[in-house]
Amino acid sequence: MQGMSNSTPLSEPVAQITERVERLLVRFEELQRTNALLMQEVVTLKQERDSLKTRLASARSRVDALLERVPQAQEQPARD
C-alpha cells in the first residue's frame, strides 16, 4: 500500500480528470439539446412531407381527370 505522501501527486491528475469529465458532461448536455431540436425538426419535416405527398396525389388525380377529357375533345373534331 502507498502512504499519504502519494495522495498529493495524485490530486493533480484527479483534478484534470474531474475537469475533463465536467467538460464532457457539458458537451453531452449540449448534444442532448441539439439532438432534441433535430428530432423535432425531423417530426416537422415528416409532417410537411406527408402534406406535400397528399397535395401531390390530389394534383395528380386532377391532372389525370383533365387528361381523360383531352383525347375526347380532340377525337370529336376528327370524327366530324
C-alpha positions as CSV (number, residue, x, y, z in Angstrom):
1,M,0.0,0.0,0.0
2,Q,1.1,3.5,-0.6
3,G,1.2,6.2,2.0
4,M,-0.3,9.6,2.3
5,S,2.7,11.2,0.5
6,N,1.4,9.8,-2.8
7,S,-2.0,11.5,-2.4
8,T,-0.6,14.9,-3.3
9,P,0.9,13.9,-6.7
10,L,-2.4,12.2,-7.5
11,S,-4.5,15.2,-6.8
12,E,-3.4,17.0,-9.9
13,P,-4.3,14.1,-12.3
14,V,-7.6,13.7,-10.4
15,A,-8.3,17.4,-10.8
16,Q,-7.5,17.2,-14.5
17,I,-9.8,14.1,-14.9
18,T,-12.6,15.9,-12.9
19,E,-12.3,19.0,-15.2
20,R,-12.4,16.8,-18.3
21,V,-15.4,14.9,-17.0
22,E,-17.2,18.1,-16.3
23,R,-16.4,19.4,-19.8
24,L,-17.7,16.1,-21.2
25,L,-20.9,16.4,-19.2
26,V,-21.4,20.0,-20.5
27,R,-20.8,18.8,-24.1
28,F,-23.1,15.8,-23.5
29,E,-25.9,18.1,-22.4
30,E,-25.3,20.4,-25.4
31,L,-25.6,17.4,-27.7
32,Q,-28.7,16.2,-26.0
33,R,-30.3,19.6,-26.6
34,T,-29.2,19.6,-30.2
35,N,-30.5,16.1,-30.7
36,A,-33.9,17.1,-29.2
37,L,-34.1,20.1,-31.6
38,L,-33.1,17.9,-34.6
39,M,-35.7,15.2,-33.6
40,Q,-38.3,18.0,-33.5
41,E,-37.2,19.2,-36.9
42,V,-37.5,15.6,-38.3
43,V,-41.1,15.4,-37.0
44,T,-41.9,18.8,-38.6
45,L,-40.3,17.8,-41.9
46,K,-42.1,14.4,-41.9
47,Q,-45.4,16.2,-41.4
48,E,-44.5,18.6,-44.2
49,R,-43.5,15.7,-46.5
50,D,-46.8,13.9,-45.8
51,S,-48.7,17.1,-46.5
52,L,-46.8,17.5,-49.8
53,K,-47.4,13.9,-50.7
54,T,-51.2,14.4,-50.2
55,R,-51.2,17.5,-52.3
56,L,-49.2,15.8,-55.0
57,A,-51.6,12.8,-55.1
58,S,-54.5,15.3,-55.3
59,A,-52.9,17.2,-58.1
60,R,-52.1,14.0,-60.0
61,S,-55.7,12.9,-59.7
62,R,-56.9,16.3,-61.1
63,V,-54.3,16.1,-63.9
64,D,-55.4,12.5,-64.8
65,A,-59.0,13.7,-64.8
66,L,-58.1,16.5,-67.2
67,L,-56.1,14.2,-69.4
68,E,-59.0,11.9,-69.8
69,R,-61.0,14.8,-71.2
70,V,-58.3,15.9,-73.6
71,P,-58.4,12.9,-76.0
72,Q,-62.2,13.0,-76.1
73,A,-62.1,16.7,-77.0
74,Q,-59.6,16.0,-79.8
75,E,-61.4,13.0,-81.2
76,Q,-64.7,14.7,-81.7
77,P,-63.5,17.3,-84.3
78,A,-61.7,14.4,-86.1
79,R,-65.0,12.5,-86.4
80,D,-66.9,15.4,-87.9
